[in-house]
Amino acid sequence: MKTVDQILDLYRQRVNFYGNLHSKMRAVQEIYQGTARIPLPEVERNEMASVPNLMAQGIDQMAGRIASVVPNVTFTPKNNSNRRETRRALTAQRVLQGYWQSDRLSMKLKNRARHMIAYGMSPVVIRWNPQTNTPTWQIRHPLETFPAIDIQPGQTQPRDCIFAYRRTVGWLTANGYSGQLGALLGYDHQLTPDTAMLLLEYVDADCTMLVLTAHGDSSYMNPLTGQIDGKRRAILLEYFDNPVDVPLVHIPMRITLDGPQGQFDNMIGMYYQQARLMALETIAVEKGIFPDTYLVSRPGEVGRFLDGPHDGRTGMVNIISGGDIRDNQSQPGYLTNPTIDRLERAQRLSAGIPQELGGESATNIRTGKRGQDVLSAAIDFPVAEAQ
């Protein structure tokens, strides 16, 4: 059994080890959710992306195809000629399918398929539900998962794993952990029920441990500064013995050359470049509609505004003396649109997102058979590997 301090130290090491991987996961998450910001230092602005979100389209389409087929489990009787053995095998198959149906496995497979394609891994914990007396699949987010660093692609069961997630003070109190919370932070703490606290769940072949840390802000826990008023850094909430002597965590990963990698990691840079060019082109078009205005003095005179200068969008008239007003029309470069289209094509090729996934068809595909062959060549093998 590991101590609380050992789990904290192990968590700190794995946060540093998986830092680069999780940064790419967060970039994919921002693009998928449509919250990615496009920095434009040239004009001192930040813009939202206004280009087709091919990543979200590819993730949803690929995940739907992967999860469209539920695994078929068959129990083989010891003796095919024995009717009793045959019925027992059929009953076992129906019981397992009933477990899956009550656990809504088909919905969980859709979630796991999105994790597999987007993040390159799909962690899950298999546990017994004492309320329904059935096994259950608990889906975990890859950004909250820190498996043993020696796990290899193709190996679904790590030696141990740490899950780091947040729960509010109200959730801890409702689940009977108010005593441990008071012992950790002091019974006179001023935390509101909505304050989020970091929990660490350690799972290995021997046990499952749930640890509450003395950390409540939005960043990951730093054991060097995690103390509050000199009190302990963490406290043990729950401890469960593992009944089967193997880790109950399974983390299947995409088949790659080295470590975990999502299918769309290579298109992150191209997406931001395309969105940046589109934002700059939109700014240039806007300036063409409302051009910059200059006051040019006449020879021997000093131009000045009697009323103004006013922005053209206000509809107000600029009154000047001793000069002329001239507009400076700016147009986007002639290669802007071809470059944007080229980046979109590069994203499709790099991530394997054919146009058929968006309900379109390439111009050189004129038959249904040809379209089916192109779509099959692009997605059949990734779907088969994920399944």
C-alpha positions as CSV (number, residue, x, y, z in Angstrom):
1,M,0.0,0.0,0.0
2,K,1.4,3.4,-1.0
3,T,1.2,6.3,1.3
4,V,-0.5,9.6,0.5
5,D,2.8,11.4,0.0
6,Q,4.1,8.7,-2.4
7,I,1.0,9.1,-4.5
8,L,1.5,12.9,-4.5
9,D,5.1,12.6,-5.6
10,L,4.1,10.0,-8.3
11,Y,1.4,12.4,-9.6
12,R,3.9,15.3,-9.8
13,Q,6.3,13.2,-11.9
14,R,3.6,12.0,-14.3
15,V,2.2,15.5,-14.7
16,N,5.7,16.5,-16.0
17,F,6.0,13.4,-18.1
18,Y,2.6,13.7,-19.8
19,G,2.8,17.5,-20.1
20,N,3.5,17.6,-23.9
21,L,0.9,15.0,-24.7
22,H,-1.8,16.8,-22.7
23,S,-1.0,20.1,-24.3
24,K,-1.8,18.6,-27.7
25,M,-5.0,17.1,-26.3
26,R,-6.0,20.6,-25.0
27,A,-5.3,22.1,-28.5
28,V,-7.6,19.4,-30.1
29,Q,-10.2,20.0,-27.4
30,E,-10.3,23.8,-28.1
31,I,-10.6,23.3,-31.8
32,Y,-13.4,20.7,-31.4
33,Q,-15.4,22.8,-29.0
34,G,-14.9,25.9,-31.2
35,T,-13.2,28.0,-28.5
36,A,-9.8,28.3,-30.2
37,R,-8.6,31.9,-30.4
38,I,-6.5,33.1,-33.4
39,P,-3.9,35.6,-32.2
40,L,-3.2,38.5,-34.7
41,P,-0.3,40.4,-33.3
42,E,0.0,42.5,-36.5
43,V,-3.3,44.2,-35.8
44,E,-3.3,43.7,-32.0
45,R,-6.5,41.6,-32.1
46,N,-7.7,38.1,-31.3
47,E,-10.3,36.5,-33.5
48,M,-12.5,33.5,-33.3
49,A,-11.8,30.9,-36.0
50,S,-14.1,31.3,-39.1
51,V,-13.1,28.3,-41.2
52,P,-14.7,24.9,-41.6
53,N,-14.1,22.8,-38.5
54,L,-12.9,19.7,-40.2
55,M,-11.6,18.2,-37.0
56,A,-15.0,18.2,-35.3
57,Q,-16.5,16.7,-38.5
58,G,-13.9,14.0,-38.7
59,I,-14.1,13.1,-35.0
60,D,-17.9,12.8,-35.0
61,Q,-18.1,10.9,-38.3
62,M,-15.3,8.4,-37.4
63,A,-16.6,7.9,-33.9
64,G,-20.1,7.2,-35.2
65,R,-18.7,4.5,-37.6
66,I,-16.5,2.9,-34.9
67,A,-19.3,2.7,-32.3
68,S,-22.0,1.6,-34.8
69,V,-21.1,-2.0,-34.1
70,V,-21.4,-3.5,-30.6
71,P,-19.0,-6.3,-29.9
72,N,-20.5,-9.8,-30.2
73,V,-19.6,-12.2,-27.4
74,T,-20.1,-15.9,-27.9
75,F,-19.8,-18.6,-25.2
76,T,-18.9,-22.0,-26.6
77,P,-20.3,-25.0,-24.8
78,K,-18.0,-27.8,-23.6
79,N,-20.0,-30.4,-25.5
80,N,-22.1,-29.3,-28.5
81,S,-24.2,-32.4,-28.3
82,N,-25.1,-31.8,-24.7
83,R,-28.3,-29.7,-24.7
84,R,-27.7,-28.5,-21.1
85,E,-24.3,-27.2,-21.9
86,T,-25.6,-25.4,-25.0
87,R,-28.3,-23.7,-23.0
88,R,-25.9,-22.6,-20.3
89,A,-23.6,-21.0,-22.9
90,L,-26.6,-19.2,-24.5
91,T,-27.7,-18.0,-21.0
92,A,-24.3,-16.7,-20.2
93,Q,-24.3,-14.8,-23.5
94,R,-27.7,-13.2,-22.8
95,V,-26.7,-12.3,-19.3
96,L,-23.6,-10.4,-20.5
97,Q,-25.6,-8.7,-23.2
98,G,-28.1,-7.7,-20.5
99,Y,-25.3,-6.2,-18.4
100,W,-24.3,-4.1,-21.4
101,Q,-27.8,-3.0,-22.1
102,S,-28.5,-1.9,-18.5
103,D,-25.1,-0.1,-18.5
104,R,-25.9,1.7,-21.7
105,L,-22.8,0.4,-23.3
106,S,-23.7,1.6,-26.8
107,M,-23.7,5.2,-25.6
108,K,-20.4,4.8,-23.7
109,L,-18.8,3.3,-26.8
110,K,-19.6,6.5,-28.7
111,N,-17.9,8.5,-26.1
112,R,-14.9,6.1,-26.0
113,A,-14.6,6.2,-29.8
114,R,-14.3,10.0,-29.7
115,H,-11.6,9.8,-27.1
116,M,-9.7,7.2,-29.1
117,I,-9.8,9.2,-32.4
118,A,-9.2,12.6,-31.0
119,Y,-6.8,12.0,-28.1
120,G,-5.2,8.7,-29.1
121,M,-6.4,6.8,-25.9
122,S,-9.7,5.7,-24.4
123,P,-9.3,5.0,-20.6
124,V,-12.0,3.0,-18.8
125,V,-12.4,1.4,-15.4
126,I,-14.4,-1.8,-15.0
127,R,-16.0,-2.0,-11.5
128,W,-18.8,-3.8,-9.8
129,N,-21.9,-1.7,-9.0
130,P,-23.2,-2.7,-5.6
131,Q,-26.5,-0.9,-6.1
132,T,-27.5,-2.9,-9.2
133,N,-25.2,-5.9,-8.6
134,T,-23.9,-5.6,-12.1
135,P,-20.5,-4.7,-13.6
136,T,-20.2,-1.2,-14.9
137,W,-17.9,0.7,-17.3
138,Q,-16.7,4.0,-15.9
139,I,-15.4,6.2,-18.8
140,R,-12.5,8.5,-17.8
141,H,-11.3,11.5,-19.7
142,P,-7.8,11.2,-21.2
143,L,-6.8,14.6,-19.8
144,E,-7.4,13.3,-16.3
145,T,-5.5,10.1,-16.9
146,F,-1.9,9.5,-15.8
147,P,-1.0,5.8,-16.4
148,A,2.4,4.2,-15.6
149,I,5.0,5.6,-18.0
150,D,6.1,2.2,-19.2
151,I,2.8,1.4,-20.9
152,Q,3.3,0.6,-24.6
153,P,0.9,1.0,-27.6
154,G,-1.0,-2.3,-27.9
155,Q,-0.9,-2.9,-24.1
156,T,-4.3,-2.0,-22.7
157,Q,-3.7,-2.7,-19.0
158,P,-1.1,-0.4,-17.3
159,R,0.8,-1.4,-14.1
160,D,-1.0,1.3,-12.2
161,C,-2.8,4.6,-13.0
162,I,-3.6,7.9,-11.4
163,F,-6.8,9.7,-12.2
164,A,-6.9,13.4,-11.3
165,Y,-10.3,15.1,-11.4
166,R,-12.1,17.8,-9.5
167,R,-15.2,17.7,-7.3
168,T,-16.8,20.6,-5.4
169,V,-17.0,21.0,-1.6
170,G,-20.7,20.4,-1.9
171,W,-20.1,17.0,-3.6
172,L,-17.7,16.0,-0.9
173,T,-20.1,16.9,1.8
174,A,-23.0,15.2,0.2
175,N,-21.0,11.9,-0.1
176,G,-20.0,11.9,3.5
177,Y,-16.5,13.3,3.3
178,S,-17.0,16.4,5.3
179,G,-15.0,15.0,8.2
180,Q,-11.9,14.4,6.1
181,L,-12.4,17.8,4.5
182,G,-12.4,19.5,7.9
183,A,-9.4,17.5,9.0
184,L,-7.5,18.6,5.9
185,L,-8.4,22.2,5.8
186,G,-9.6,22.9,9.3
187,Y,-13.2,22.9,10.4
188,D,-13.3,26.7,10.3
189,H,-12.5,26.9,6.6
190,Q,-14.4,29.4,4.5
191,L,-14.7,27.4,1.2
192,T,-18.0,27.8,-0.6
193,P,-20.0,24.6,-1.7
194,D,-19.0,25.4,-5.3
195,T,-15.2,25.4,-4.6
196,A,-13.5,22.7,-6.7
197,M,-11.0,20.4,-5.0
198,L,-8.5,18.1,-6.6
199,L,-9.0,14.4,-6.0
200,L,-6.4,11.7,-7.0
201,E,-7.6,8.2,-7.6
202,Y,-4.8,5.6,-7.5
203,V,-5.5,2.2,-9.0
204,D,-3.2,-0.8,-9.1
205,A,-3.4,-4.6,-8.8
206,D,-3.8,-4.5,-5.1
207,C,-6.2,-1.6,-4.3
208,T,-7.9,1.6,-5.2
209,M,-7.2,4.7,-3.2
210,L,-9.1,8.0,-3.3
211,V,-7.0,11.0,-2.0
212,L,-8.2,14.5,-1.4
213,T,-5.6,17.2,-1.9
214,A,-5.4,20.6,-0.3
215,H,-5.7,22.3,-3.6
216,G,-8.7,24.2,-5.0
217,D,-7.7,26.4,-7.9
218,S,-7.8,25.7,-11.7
219,S,-4.2,24.5,-12.2
220,Y,-2.8,21.1,-11.4
221,M,-1.5,20.5,-7.8
222,N,2.0,21.6,-7.0
223,P,3.1,19.5,-4.0
224,L,5.7,22.2,-3.1
225,T,3.1,24.8,-2.5
226,G,0.0,22.7,-1.9
227,Q,-0.1,23.2,1.9
228,I,-2.7,25.5,3.4
229,D,-1.7,27.2,6.7
230,G,1.0,24.6,7.3
231,K,-1.5,21.7,7.4
232,R,-1.0,18.4,5.6
233,R,-1.1,18.3,1.8
234,A,-3.6,15.5,1.3
235,I,-5.8,13.0,3.2
236,L,-7.1,9.5,2.3
237,L,-10.8,9.4,1.6
238,E,-11.4,5.8,0.6
239,Y,-9.5,2.5,0.3
240,F,-10.7,-0.6,-1.5
241,D,-9.0,-3.9,-1.9
242,N,-8.8,-5.2,-5.5
243,P,-10.8,-8.5,-5.6
244,V,-9.2,-9.9,-8.8
245,D,-5.5,-9.0,-8.2
246,V,-5.1,-7.2,-11.6
247,P,-5.6,-3.5,-12.3
248,L,-9.2,-2.7,-13.2
249,V,-8.0,0.1,-15.6
250,H,-7.8,-0.5,-19.3
251,I,-6.4,2.2,-21.7
252,P,-6.4,1.1,-25.3
253,M,-4.4,3.4,-27.6
254,R,-4.2,4.1,-31.3
255,I,-1.5,2.1,-33.1
256,T,1.4,4.5,-33.8
257,L,5.1,4.4,-34.0
258,D,5.8,5.5,-30.4
259,G,3.4,6.9,-27.9
260,P,-0.2,8.0,-27.9
261,Q,-1.2,10.2,-30.7
262,G,-4.6,11.4,-32.0
263,Q,-5.6,11.0,-35.6
264,F,-5.9,14.8,-36.0
265,D,-2.7,16.0,-34.2
266,N,-0.9,16.8,-37.4
267,M,-3.6,19.2,-38.6
268,I,-3.5,21.5,-35.6
269,G,-0.9,23.9,-37.1
270,M,-2.6,23.9,-40.5
271,Y,-6.0,24.7,-38.9
272,Y,-4.6,27.7,-37.1
273,Q,-2.7,28.9,-40.2
274,Q,-5.9,28.7,-42.3
275,A,-8.0,30.4,-39.6
276,R,-5.3,33.2,-39.3
277,L,-5.3,33.8,-43.1
278,M,-9.1,33.9,-43.1
279,A,-9.2,36.4,-40.3
280,L,-6.6,38.7,-41.9
281,E,-8.6,38.5,-45.2
282,T,-11.8,39.4,-43.4
283,I,-10.1,42.4,-41.9
284,A,-8.8,43.5,-45.3
285,V,-12.3,43.2,-46.8
286,E,-13.7,45.2,-43.9
287,K,-11.2,47.9,-44.5
288,G,-12.1,47.9,-48.2
289,I,-15.7,48.6,-47.2
290,F,-14.7,51.3,-44.6
291,P,-11.3,52.5,-46.0
292,D,-8.7,54.5,-44.1
293,T,-9.2,58.2,-44.7
294,Y,-6.3,60.7,-45.0
295,L,-6.2,64.5,-45.0
296,V,-3.8,65.8,-47.7
297,S,-2.9,69.5,-47.4
298,R,-3.0,71.7,-50.5
299,P,0.1,73.5,-51.7
300,G,0.8,76.5,-49.4
301,E,-2.0,75.5,-47.0
302,V,-2.3,73.4,-43.8
303,G,-5.2,71.1,-43.8
304,R,-7.3,70.7,-40.7
305,F,-10.6,69.1,-39.7
306,L,-13.4,71.5,-38.8
307,D,-15.6,68.6,-37.8
308,G,-14.2,65.1,-37.5
309,P,-12.5,62.9,-38.4
310,H,-15.5,60.5,-38.3
311,D,-15.5,56.8,-39.0
312,G,-17.3,56.1,-42.3
313,R,-19.6,53.6,-40.5
314,T,-21.1,56.5,-38.4
315,G,-22.6,58.2,-41.5
316,M,-21.3,61.6,-40.3
317,V,-19.7,64.1,-42.7
318,N,-16.1,65.2,-42.2
319,I,-15.7,69.0,-42.7
320,I,-12.2,70.1,-43.6
321,S,-10.3,73.3,-44.4
322,G,-7.2,73.7,-46.5
323,G,-6.9,70.1,-47.8
324,D,-8.5,67.2,-49.5
325,I,-9.8,63.8,-48.1
326,R,-8.5,60.7,-49.9
327,D,-9.4,57.1,-49.3
328,N,-6.8,54.4,-49.2
329,Q,-8.3,51.2,-50.6
330,S,-6.6,47.9,-49.5
331,Q,-7.3,44.6,-51.2
332,P,-6.3,41.1,-50.1
333,G,-3.4,39.5,-51.9
334,Y,-4.3,37.5,-55.0
335,L,-2.9,34.3,-53.5
336,T,-4.9,34.5,-50.2
337,N,-7.9,32.4,-51.3
338,P,-5.8,29.7,-53.1
339,T,-3.6,29.4,-50.0
340,I,-6.6,29.0,-47.7
341,D,-8.0,26.3,-50.0
342,R,-4.7,24.6,-50.2
343,L,-4.5,24.5,-46.4
344,E,-8.0,22.9,-46.2
345,R,-6.9,20.2,-48.7
346,A,-3.7,19.6,-46.7
347,Q,-5.8,19.1,-43.6
348,R,-8.0,16.6,-45.3
349,L,-5.1,14.6,-46.6
350,S,-3.1,14.6,-43.3
351,A,-6.0,13.6,-41.1
352,G,-7.9,11.3,-43.6
353,I,-11.1,13.4,-43.8
354,P,-12.6,12.8,-47.2
355,Q,-15.3,15.2,-48.5
356,E,-17.9,12.5,-48.3
357,L,-17.9,12.8,-44.5
358,G,-19.4,16.3,-45.0
359,G,-22.0,15.3,-47.5
360,E,-20.0,16.5,-50.5
361,S,-18.2,14.8,-53.3
362,A,-15.0,15.6,-55.2
363,T,-15.4,16.9,-58.7
364,N,-13.7,13.9,-60.4
365,I,-16.0,11.4,-58.7
366,R,-19.1,10.8,-60.8
367,T,-20.4,7.3,-59.7
368,G,-21.5,5.9,-56.4
369,K,-19.1,3.0,-56.7
370,R,-16.1,5.3,-57.1
371,G,-17.2,7.5,-54.1
372,Q,-17.6,4.4,-52.0
373,D,-14.1,3.2,-52.9
374,V,-12.5,6.5,-52.1
375,L,-14.3,6.7,-48.7
376,S,-13.4,3.1,-47.9
377,A,-9.7,3.6,-48.7
378,A,-9.6,6.6,-46.4
379,I,-11.4,5.4,-43.3
380,D,-11.8,1.6,-43.3
381,F,-8.4,0.7,-41.7
382,P,-8.6,3.4,-39.0
383,V,-12.1,2.2,-38.1
384,A,-11.0,-1.4,-38.0
385,E,-8.0,-0.6,-35.8
386,A,-10.1,1.4,-33.3
387,Q,-12.8,-1.4,-33.1
